[in-house]
Amino acid sequence: METIQKQNREELVRQLVREHFDLEDGIERIVWFQNGDKEPDVRLIEVNRNSIVTGSFDAFYFAPSADFPLPIQIADVTPAEWEKIQRREWQLPTDWALDKIKVFERDQPTS
């Protein structure tokens, strides 16, 4: 797989975030786990007020495509579940570390 430079990777993620905010009005924020350029995938949590409470953390995998050239993992959580994650009351997979995240809010520009 061709290496995506940091600047290009960030712009790709920002575009994806904008598109997801446009597609789903229940998404309040999107959290990007900035796992570095050496990790091939993009990991996102979408905090969605329309999400169903599941009590578990399920990230869905999307393979690279013509629209987005990197693999993506996306988890959909409720605002209450996100609060539990932030308080570390809800365990994330070990490769989803909260120490290096970027949070995109619906009402803030992504660029």
PyMOL commands that set and color helices and strands:
alter all, ss='L'
color gray80, all
select helices_A, chain A and resi 6-23+79-86
alter helices_A, ss='H'
color red, helices_A
select strands_A, chain A and resi 27-33+42-48+59-62+72-77+101-105
alter strands_A, ss='S'
color yellow, strands_A
deselect
rebuild
show_as cartoon
